[in-house]
């Protein structure tokens, strides 16, 4: 069984190099019959390949797909045959490291379509395959071609708006998952996993290969590689330490029904029902004073030794400045109205 499949409509620069690809209906673990059609109609010979196709090929491909009962993909192929932009059929036989831009975009789509979870696909080496682009109101533009495009727009009485210069586009230009609220869509990158019931407020941010499992309030930062459990609340300006920098190999996560206070942060994986006091940043090497139910010191350990343990309250002693931890006795209840996405 193959790993993934997608019919994509993309953008190329003047040299014919792929800049980005939109996959409306990506498939994870496609049926063998679909791959057989790709082999017959598009001369696919196995492996991981992005096949640029013509309108004539797409029409033949659509007819063959319909005969196998793959009506959804057949309809998409028929529509793609009339595309003014280049079309690519991407087949990933295995989840090996990507070797082309269309392959990377298919993997990012799998995550944002909730077909794969963060850390569920191999994303090694993708930065070298994602060109740094100008993301404009007219789509992706090669930075070397941007000045001419801007001039052309002005001469035609238009303004080419550059919304960002980045390797990643915003997710909602490609995927809008069911049952979410996103106040500022520019702050959620393609490749984010936004679970149903999630609210992302204006200052909230979700990076690629990261996200939420379900109903959560996000007013802080979810860095690359971080997954937040259902019912958790990330307060304004708070942060989760990602896995792309710092040299550590610990995967950071936030359990279910946790609260990270405003301007706080975590550099360890939190268990369920944990709280971190506003303004307190807990890194793996932070010295933490463990307190018993009588607030008496038990021992001093590093925060990494508390990784994934549930029902903890992290706070800073306002008199001594010491970071303390004790059992969290109160449950976190999020405001139901804020999570009424539907």
MIZAMAR-671488 format. One record per atom (N, C-alpha, C): residue in one letter; x, y, z. Coordinates in steps of 0.05 Angstrom, whole numbers, plus 32768, in hexadecimal, padded with zeros to 4 digits. Layout:
% MIZAMAR-671488
AXYZ
...
END
This chain:
% MIZAMAR-671488
X80117FE88000
X800080008000
X801280198000
X800B802C7FEF
X801A80457FEE
X801480578005
X8025806B800A
X8022807C8021
X800E8093801D
X801180A18006
X7FFF80B88001
X7FFD80BE7FE4
X7FE780CD7FDD
X7FE180D47FC1
X7FD380EF7FC1
X7FD880FE7FAB
X7FCA81177FA9
X7FCC81237F8D
X7FB6812F7F84
X7FB5813E7F6B
X7FB7815B7F72
X7FCD81687F69
X7FD281837F72
X7FD381987F5C
X7FCA81B07F62
X7FCC81C77F50
X7FE081DA7F5C
X7FF581E07F4D
X800C81EE7F58
X801382087F4A
X802A82137F53
X8035822B7F47
X805382257F41
X805B822E7F2A
X8077822B7F22
X808382467F1C
X809D82497F1F
X80AA82627F16
X80B082617EF8
X80BE82767EEF
X80C482777ED2
X80D682617EC8
X80E482547EDB
X80F6823E7ED4
X80E882237ED5
X80CE82237EDB
X80BF820B7EDD
X80C381FC7EF7
X80CE82097F0B
X80D281FD7F26
X80B982007F37
X80B381EB7F46
X809B81EC7F56
X809F81FF7F6E
X808B82117F73
X808C82237F8A
X807982197FA0
X806182107F99
X804E82067FAC
X803A81F47F9E
X802B81E47FAD
X801681D27FA2
X7FFE81D17FB5
X7FE681D37FA9
X7FCD81D07FB8
X7FC181B57FB2
X7FBC81A57FC8
X7FAF818B7FC5
X7F94818D7FD3
X7F7F818D7FC4
X7F6481907FD0
X7F5C81767FDF
X7F63815F7FD3
X7F5A81457FDE
X7F7181327FE0
X7F8481377FF1
X7F9A81247FF5
X7F90810A8002
X7F9D80F47FFC
X7F9580DA8006
X7FAD80CE8014
X7FA980C4802C
X7FBE80B5803A
X7FB780978038
X7FCA80878031
X7FC7806A802C
X7FB180658017
X7FB6806E7FFF
X7FA2806A7FE9
X7F9F804C7FE2
X7F8780467FD8
X7F82802A7FD0
X7F9480227FB9
X7F9980087FB8
X7FAB7FFD7FA3
X7FA080037F87
X7F8580027F84
X7F7880077F6A
X7F7F80237F5F
X7F8080367F71
X7F8680527F68
X7FA380537F5E
X7FB580467F6C
X7FD180477F63
X7FD580377F49
X7FC580227F45
X7FC680147F2C
X7FBE80267F15
X7FAA80377F19
X7FA2804A7F04
X7FB8805E7EFE
X7FC680677F13
X7FDD807A7F0F
X7FF2806C7EFF
X7FF880537F04
X800C80447EF5
X800580427ED8
X7FEB803C7ED3
X7FE380387EB7
X7FE080527EA8
X7FD280667EB4
X7FCC807E7EA6
X7FE380927EA5
X7FF580927EB9
X800980A67EBB
X8026809B7EBA
X802780817EB4
X804180737EB2
X805280757ECB
X804480747EE2
X805180747EFC
X805E80597F01
X807780587F09
X8085803F7F0C
X808E80397F29
X808080467F3C
X808680417F58
X809980567F63
X809B80557F7D
X80AC80697F8B
X809D80827F92
X80AC80967F9B
X80A080B07FA1
X80A580C37F8A
X808F80CC7F7D
X809280DD7F66
X807C80F27F64
X8084810A7F5A
X8071811F7F53
X807081217F35
X805A81197F29
X805781177F0C
X8048812F7F01
X805581407EF2
X804681567EE6
X8036814B7ECE
X801C81537ECD
X800A81477EB9
X7FFD815C7EA8
X7FF681537E90
X7FE881657E7D
X7FCA81627E80
X7FBB81747E73
X7F9E81737E73
X7F9481597E67
X7FA181507E51
X7F9981377E44
X7F9D811F7E57
X7FB4811F7E64
X7FBA81097E77
X7FA581097E8E
X7F9E81217E97
X7F8B81227EAD
X7F7081187EA5
X7F68811E7E8C
X7F4E81147E83
X7F4D80F67E82
X7F6280EA7E77
X7F6580CD7E76
X7F6680C17E92
X7F7580CF7EA3
X7F7880C67EBF
X7F5C80C67ECD
X7F4D80DC7EC9
X7F3380DE7ED5
X7F2080C77ECC
X7F2080C17EB2
X7F1080AB7EA8
X7F1780907EB5
X7F31808C7EB7
X7F3A80737EC3
X7F3380717EE1
X7F3580887EEF
X7F2E80887F0B
X7F1080837F0F
X7F00808E7EFE
X7EE3808A7F00
X7EDB806D7EFD
X7EE9805F7EEB
X7EE380437EE7
X7EE980327EFF
X7EFB803B7F10
X7F02802C7F28
X7EF080347F40
X7EDF80487F3C
X7ECE80517F51
X7ED980687F62
X7EF080727F5B
X7EFC80887F69
X7EF180A27F5E
X7ED780A77F63
X7EC980BD7F57
X7ED380D97F61
X7EDB80DA7F7B
X7EE580F47F85
X7EFE80FD7F78
X7F1180EB7F75
X7F2B80F17F68
X7F2780F57F4A
X7F1480E67F3F
X7F0E80E97F22
X7F0381057F1C
X7EF1810F7F2D
X7EE6812A7F2A
X7EFC813F7F2D
X7F0E813B7F40
X7F23814E7F44
X7F36814E7F2C
X7F3C81377F21
X7F4D81367F0A
X7F4081437EF2
X7F2681407EEF
X7F18814E7ED9
X7F19816C7EDB
X7F1581767EF4
X7F1781937EF8
X7F33819D7EF4
X7F47818E7EFD
X7F6381967EFA
X7F6B81977EDD
X7F5D81887ECB
X7F6481887EAF
X7F6081A47EA2
X7F4F81B57EAF
X7F4A81D07EA4
X7F5B81E57EB3
X7F6D81DC7EC4
X7F7D81EF7ED4
X7F9082007EC2
X7F9282197EC9
X7FA5822B7EBC
X7FC082297EC9
X7FC2821B7EDF
X7FDB82187EED
X7FE481FB7EE9
X7FFE81F57EED
X800881DA7EEA
X7FFC81C77EFE
X7FF881AF7EF6
X7FEC819A7F06
X800081837F0A
X800081797F23
X801381637F2A
X8004814D7F38
X800A81357F31
X8000811D7F3F
X801781127F50
X801481127F6A
X802A810A7F7B
X802380F07F89
X803580DD7F87
X803180C37F94
X804980BE7FA6
X804380B87FBF
X805880B17FD2
X805480947FDA
X806680837FCF
X806480677FD5
X806C80617FF2
X807F80717FFC
X8088806E8018
X808A808A8025
X808D808A803F
X809080A3804D
X80AE80A98051
X80BD80A8803A
X80D980AF803B
X80DB80CE803A
X80F380D8803F
X80F880F5803E
X80F080FE8022
X80E381158021
X80D981208007
X80F181287FF6
X80ED81287FDB
X8102812F7FC9
X80F981457FB6
X80E181507FBA
X80D781657FA8
X80C381777FB8
X80BF818F7FAD
X80AC81A17FBA
X808F81967FBA
X8085818A7FA4
X806A817E7FA6
X806781697FBB
X807C81597FC0
X807B81457FD4
X807981517FF0
X808881677FF5
X80868174800F
X806A817F8013
X805F818C7FFF
X804481988002
X802F81828007
X8032816B7FFB
X801F81568000
X8020814D801D
X8038814B8028
X803B81438044
X803081588057
X803481718051
X802981878062
X800B81878060
X800081818049
X7FE3817F8046
X7FD781688056
X7FE581528057
X7FDB813B8067
X7FD781428084
X7FE98153808F
X7FE7815B80AB
X7FD0816E80AE
X7FCF8183809D
X7FBA819780A1
X7F9E818C809A
X7F9C8178808A
X7F83816A8085
X7F7B8156809B
X7F8C815480AF
X7F89814280C6
X7F8A812580BD
X7F98811F80A7
X7F9C8103809F
X7FB480F780AC
X7FC6810880B5
X7FDE810080C4
X7FE2811380DB
X7FEB810980F1
X7FF081198109
X800D81258107
X8012813A8117
X802E81438119
X8040812C8121
X8058812B8115
X806B81158118
X806280FC810A
X804C80FD80FB
X804180E680ED
X804C80E280D1
X805A80F680C6
X806680F480AC
X808380FD80AE
X809480F3809D
X80B180FB809E
X80B48115808F
X80BE8129809E
X80C281448092
X80E0814C8092
X80F281388093
X810E813E8092
X8115814C8078
X81258162807A
X8130816F8062
X811D81808052
X81068186805E
X80F28195804E
X80FA81B28049
X810A81BE805A
X811181DA8057
X812081DF803D
X813081CC8035
X813F81CF801C
X812E81CC8003
X811681C18007
X810381BC7FF0
X80ED81D17FEF
X80EB81E28003
X80D681F78003
X80E482117FFC
X80DE821C7FE5
X80EA82367FDE
X80DE824D7FEF
X80EF82607FF5
X80E682788003
X80D8828A7FEF
X80BE82907FF4
X80AD829C7FE0
X80A082B67FEB
X809782C67FD8
X808682DC7FDF
X806982D27FDD
X805B82D27FF3
X803F82C97FF3
X802D82E27FF0
X802082E47FD9
X801282FC7FD2
X7FF482F77FCE
X7FE5830D7FC9
X7FC9830A7FC4
X7FC482FD7FA9
X7FD982F87F99
X7FD782E97F80
X7FE582CE7F82
X7FEB82C57F9A
X7FF782AB7F9E
X801582AD7FA2
X802282967F9F
X803F82957FA4
X804F82A07F8D
X806382B07F94
X807482BC7F7F
X809182B87F86
X80A182AF7F72
X80BE82AC7F76
X80CA82C77F7D
X80DB82C87F91
X80E682E27F99
X80F682F07F83
X810382E07F72
X811282EC7F5C
X80FF82F87F47
X80E682EF7F46
X80D382FA7F33
X80C0830F7F3F
X80C383137F59
X80B183267F66
X80B283427F5C
X80CA834E7F58
X80CA836A7F4E
X80BB836E7F34
X80BE835C7F21
X80B0835E7F08
X8092835B7F0C
X808A83497F1D
X806E83457F23
X8061835E7F30
X8070836A7F42
X806783827F4F
X806383997F3B
X8077839C7F29
X807683B17F15
X805E83AC7F02
X805B83937EF9
X8045838C7EE7
X802A83937EF4
X8027838D7F0D
X800E83937F1B
X800983B17F1C
X801E83C17F22
X801B83DE7F23
X801383E97F08
X802083DF7EF3
X801A83E97ED8
X7FFE83E37ED0
X7FF383CE7EDB
X7FD783C67ED5
X7FC383D27EE9
X7FCD83E47EFA
X7FBB83F17F0D
X7FB583E17F26
X7FC583CD7F2C
X7FC083BC7F43
X7FD883BE7F57
X7FD483B47F6F
X7FEA83B17F82
X7FED83947F89
X8005838A7F86
X800B836E7F8E
X8013836F7FAC
X800183657FBC
X800583657FD9
X8016834D7FE2
X802D83527FEE
X803D833D7FF9
X803683398016
X80298323801C
X801F831D8038
X803583128049
X80488303803E
X805E82F8804D
X807482EF803B
X808C82EC8045
X80A282E08037
X80AC82C88048
X80A782B0803E
X80AB82998050
X80AC8280803F
X80B5826A804B
X80B48250803E
X809982438041
X808A824A8055
X8070823D805A
X805982518056
X804482498049
X802C825A8046
X801A8257805E
X800682688060
X7FF282648075
X7FE0824D806E
X7FD8823E8082
X7FC98225807E
X7FAE822A8070
X7FA0823F8077
X7F858243806D
X7F838249804F
X7F9A82508042
X7F9982528025
X7F9882378018
X7F9C82228027
X7F9C8207801D
X7F8781F5802A
X7F8481F78044
X7F7281E68054
X7F6581F6806A
X7F4A81F4806C
X7F3C81FF8083
X7F2E81E78091
X7F3B81DC80A7
X7F3081C580B4
X7F1481CB80C0
X7F0581B680C2
X7EE981B880CD
X7EEA81C080EB
X7ED881D280F3
X7ED381D7810F
X7EE981E6811E
X7EF681FA8111
X7F0B820A811E
X7F058228811B
X7F118238812D
X7F118255812A
X7F2E825E812A
X7F34826F8116
X7F5082798114
X7F4D8297810F
X7F5482A78123
X7F5082C48122
X7F6382D1810E
X7F7C82C8810D
X7F9082D380FA
X7F9C82BC80EB
X7F9282B780D3
X7F9A829F80C4
X7FB7829F80BC
X7FC482B680BB
X7FE082B780B4
X7FF282AA80C9
X7FE782A580E1
X7FF7829A80F7
X7FF5827B80FA
X7FE9826F80E6
X7FE7825180E6
X7FF2824880CB
X8009823A80CC
X8017823280B4
X800C821880A8
X800F8215808E
X800881FB8081
X801981E6808E
X800D81CF8094
X801B81BA80A3
X801381BA80C0
X800381CD80C8
X7FF881CD80E4
X7FE181B980E5
X7FDE81AD80FC
X7FC7819B8102
X7FB681A98116
X7F9E81B3810D
X7F8C81C2811E
X7F7481B08123
X7F7281A5813B
X7F5D81938143
X7F4281A18144
X7F2D8191813F
X7F12819C813F
X7F0B81A7815B
X7F0081BF815B
X7EF981CC8174
X7F0E81E0817E
X7F2481E3816F
X7F3A81F58177
X7F338212816F
X7F3982248182
X7F388241817C
X7F54824C817E
X7F5D82598168
X7F7782678168
X7F7182858167
X7F788292817D
X7F7382AF817F
X7F8982BE8170
X7F8682D9816E
X7F9782E9815D
X7FB582E58162
X7FBD82E2817B
X7FD982DF8181
X7FE282C18182
X7FCF82AF817D
X7FD68293817C
X7FE6828C8163
X7FF782788165
X80088270814E
X800B8252814E
X800882458137
X800D82288135
X801F8224811D
X803682188123
X804A8212810E
X804481F88100
X805381F180EB
X804F81D880DD
X805781C180EF
X804C81A980E9
X8052819180F8
X804C81948116
X803781A4811C
X803081AA8138
X801281B08138
X800681B08150
X7FEA81B88151
X7FDC81AE8169
X7FC181AB8166
X7FAF81A4817C
X7F9F818B8176
X7F9A817C818B
X7F8B81638186
X7F6D81688186
X7F63817E8192
X7F4781838193
X7F41819D81A0
X7F2B819F81AE
X7F2281B881B9
X7F3781C581CB
X7F4281DB81C1
X7F5781EA81D0
X7F54820781CA
X7F5E821881DC
X7F60823581D8
X7F7D823C81D6
X7F85824781BE
X7FA0824D81B8
X7FA4826B81B6
X7FB0827781CA
X7FB7829381C9
X7FD6829681CA
X7FE4828081CA
X8001828081CB
X800D827281B3
X8025826981B5
X8034825E819F
X8038824081A2
X80308232818C
X80358215818A
X804B82128176
X8063820C817F
X807B820B816E
X807B81F0815E
X808D81EF814A
X808F81D88139
X809381BF814A
X808481AA8144
X808781908152
X8077818D816B
X806981A28174
X805B81A0818D
X803D81998189
X803281878198
X801681808197
X8009818681B2
X7FF1819381B0
X7FE3819B81C8
X7FCA818A81CB
X7FC5817F81E3
X7FAF816D81E8
X7F94817B81EA
X7F7F816C81E9
X7F64817781E9
X7F5F81868204
X7F50819B8202
X7F4781AA8219
X7F5C81BC8226
X7F7381BF8218
X7F8881D08224
X7F8681ED821B
X7F9181FF822B
X7F8F821B8227
X7FAB82278228
X7FB482348211
X7FCE82418210
X7FC9825F8212
X7FD0826B8228
X7FCA8287822E
X7FDA829A821B
X7FD182B3821B
X7FDC82C7820A
X7FFA82CA820D
X800982C981F6
X802682CD81F7
X803682B68201
X8029829F8208
X803982898212
X8046827A81FB
X805982688202
X8069825B81ED
X806E823E81F4
X8070822E81E0
X8079821281E3
X8093820F81D3
X80A7820381DF
X80C2820181D3
X80C181EC81BD
X80C981F481A5
X80C881E1818E
X80E081CE818E
X80E081BD8179
X80F681A98177
X810A81B08161
X810781C98155
X811981D0813F
X813281DE8148
X813381E78161
X814A81F6816B
X815181EE8187
X816981F58190
X817181EF81AB
X818081D681AF
X818081C4819A
X819181AC819C
X8184819681AB
X816D819A81B7
X8161818481C7
X8152817181B5
X814D815981C0
X813F814581B0
X8124813D81BE
X811D814C81D3
X8104814681E1
X80EC815281D2
X80D8814281CB
X80C1814B81BD
X80AE815881D2
X80A8817281CE
X8098818181E0
X807A817C81D9
X806A817881EE
X804D817581EA
X803F81808202
X8025818681FF
X8015818F8215
X7FFD817C8218
X7FF98171822F
X7FE4815D8234
X7FC881698232
X7FB581598239
X7F9981628238
X7F9281738251
X7F808187824D
X7F7681978263
X7F8C81A58272
X7FA081AF8264
X7FB581BF8270
X7FB181DD826D
X7FBE81EC827D
X7FBE8209827B
X7FDA8214827C
X7FE382228267
X7FFC82308268
X7FF5824E8269
X7FFC825B827E
X7FF482768283
X8000828A8270
X7FF682A28270
X7FFF82B7825E
X801D82BC8262
X802B82BE824B
X804882C3824B
X805982AE8259
X804D8297825D
X805C82808268
X8067826F8251
X807482598258
X807E82478243
X8088822D824E
X808A8219823C
X809381FE8245
X80A781F48232
X80BC81E7823D
X80D081DA822D
X80D281BC8235
X80BD81B28241
X80BA81968248
X809E818D823F
X809981738239
X807E816A8234
X806E8169824E
X80578176824D
X804581768264
X8032815F8264
X802D8153827B
X8018813F827D
X7FFC814C827D
X7FE8813C8281
X7FCC81468282
X7FC88157829B
X7FB6816B8298
X7FAC817B82AF
X7FC2818A82BD
X7FD5819482AF
X7FEB81A482BB
X7FE681C282B7
X7FF181D282C9
X7FF081EF82C7
X800C81FA82C9
X8011820F82B9
X8029821F82BC
X8022823C82C1
X802B824682D7
X8024826282DF
X802C827682CA
X801C828B82C7
X802182A182B4
X803D82AC82B9
X804C82AF82A2
X806682BB82A3
X807D82A882AA
X8077828F82AF
X808B827B82B7
X8093826A829F
X80AC82698298
X80B682588282
X80C58241828E
X80BB8229828A
X80C782118295
X80D68202827F
X80F182028280
X810181F3826D
X810A81D9827A
X811681C8826A
X811D81AD8274
X813181AE828B
X814281C3828B
X815681C582A0
X814F81D682B7
X813681E182B7
X812D81F182CE
X812E81E282E8
X813A81ED82FD
X813981E08317
X811E81E58324
X811181CF832B
X80F581D18336
X80F581C68352
X80E981D58364
X80E681CC8380
X80CB81BD8382
X80CC81A48389
X80B38194838C
X80A8819883A8
X808F819F83AA
X808281A483C3
X806D818F83C9
X806A818983E3
X8054817683EA
X803B818683EF
X8026817883F9
X800C818483FD
X800D819A8412
X8021819A8423
X802481AF8437
X803881C5842F
X803E81C58414
X805181D88409
X806D81D68415
X807481BF841E
X808F81B98428
X80A081AE8412
X80B981B68411
X80CC81AD83FC
X80D1818F83FF
X80CF818183E9
X80D5816483E9
X80F1816083DD
X80F5816B83C5
X810F816A83B8
X8110817E83A1
X812881838397
X812C81958380
X813681848368
X812781858352
X812E8175833B
X812E81878322
X8136817C830B
X8134818A82F2
X8118818582E6
X810E819982D8
X80F3819782CD
X80F0817F82BB
X8105817782AD
X81038160829A
X80FA814782A8
X8100814582C3
X80F8812D82D1
X80D9812C82D6
X80CC814282D0
X80AF814482D4
X80A0814282B9
X80AF813C82A4
X80A3813A8289
X808D81258288
X8076812D827C
X805F811C8277
X805081148290
X8058811E82A7
X8049811782C0
X8030812982C3
X8019811D82CA
X8000812D82CA
X7FFC813B82E5
X7FE8814E82E4
X7FDE815B82FD
X7FF4816A830C
X8003817A82FE
X8018818A830A
X801281A88307
X801981B7831B
X801781D4831A
X803381E0831D
X803C81EF8308
X805681FC8309
X805282198310
X806182238323
X805E823F832B
X8079824A8334
X807A82648336
X809382718341
X808D827D835C
X809E8277836F
X809A8283838A
X809F82A18388
X808B82B18390
X808D82CE838C
X80A182DA839F
X80AA82CC83B4
X80BD82D783C7
X80DA82CF83C1
X80DD82B583BA
X80F882AB83B5
X80FF82AA8397
X80EB82A98386
X80F082A68369
X80F482898361
X80F382768373
X80F7825A836D
X80DF824F835D
X80E5823E834A
X80D08230833B
X80C78219834C
X80AD82178351
X80A182028362
X808D81F18352
X808981D9835B
X807581C7834F
X806781B88364
X804D81B78362
X803D81A78374
X8025819B8365
X8016818A8372
X7FFF817D8364
X7FEA8192835E
X7FE081918345
X7FCB81A3833C
X7FB081988344
X7FA381A58356
X7F8A819A8361
X7F7181A28351
X7F7481B78341
X7F5C81C28333
X7F5D81BA8315
X7F4681B4830A
X7F4481AD82EE
X7F4181C782DD
X7F4A81C682C4
X7F4881DC82B2
X7F2E81D982A2
X7F1D81ED82A4
X7F0481ED8294
X7F0582058281
X7F0682008267
X7F0782158254
X7EEB82218250
X7EEB823A8248
X7ED282488243
X7EC4823B822B
X7EAD822F822F
X7E9F8220821A
X7E9782328203
X7E90824B8209
X7E87825D81F4
X7E9E826381E1
X7EB7826581EB
X7ECE826B81DA
X7ED4825481C7
X7ECA823C81CE
X7ED0822581BD
X7EB7821C81AD
X7EA3822D81AC
X7E8B8226819D
X7E91822E8180
X7E9F821C8172
X7EA882228156
X7E92821F8142
X7E7E820F8148
X7E6A82098134
X7E4F8217813B
END
